[in-house]
Amino acid sequence: MDIIQPFILEDGLFRGSFIAADKTISLATGCHSYPDYVNDIIAQLILTGLFLSSSIKYEGTFTLQIKGDGPIQSVVVEITHDDKVRAYARFDETQKPKSAALSDMFGNGKLAFAVSMLGKEPYQGVVALSGDTIAQTVLNYLNQSEQLPTHLLLREKNRLYRGIFVQQMPAKKDKTPEEQADLFETVGVLLHSLTNQELFSDIPVQNLLFRLFHANQLTIFDPKTPAFCCACYPDKIKSYLTHFPKEQLNNLFQDDKIEAQCEFCGQKYTFTRKDFE
Ligand SMILES: [Zn+2]
């Protein structure tokens, strides 16, 4: 299942999304041959990235990346405004992480996100990894730095991943802060009451959300479909290479060829001297 299913609760006091990206994750990781612990991080980052990117308006590319000094040096996920996803990782194959805790995988790690839009200054944010999971890091960031009260449920079962988030919108005048806080807590209790059996069942997403939130003025919007897509093509890589100083470009030639490989999808491209004349 690949779906971003947006909804609102309590007359717009909360907004949320159900997110699944099975085929997207499988294709984005399948074009690499990474170990399972790296693929697991990529999957979590894709789901979290889809959640963050679906809650902002932009036209361009949203990048979510973790950098560290542990066995995994970096994991990068890129998502376009039309939900096209691609990802890659860099890691040290000789060092296997001791556990799945973020600190064992990334050492001193940081989560960074950036939004690059055509003709506009990119927007960036950086936060230290905290807690054992990516979801926990993002929650700490949203709840503390951005002061956007958010619930985020992110679970894995048999290498399938499902996420639901609910976020409080700017305060409504018709409810006191206490009433809003109570509702936020109630919604969180309902969300976390969801069993894995329900979350990973074949129940249509709309029905699942109705079961959970039928008493919370649930309104469901049109779903969107995330998909794996790499935007690389020969001309783009060639134009990147032409930015190298001539001498450096010359040094890249081996047997009169430059072999370049897209980091995101593994596609190989070969260029000859003629390509740069
Ligand atoms: Zn590519």
Residues whose N, C-alpha, C, O or C-beta is under 5 A from the ligand:
A	BS01	ZN	C230 C232 C262 F264 C265 G266 Q267
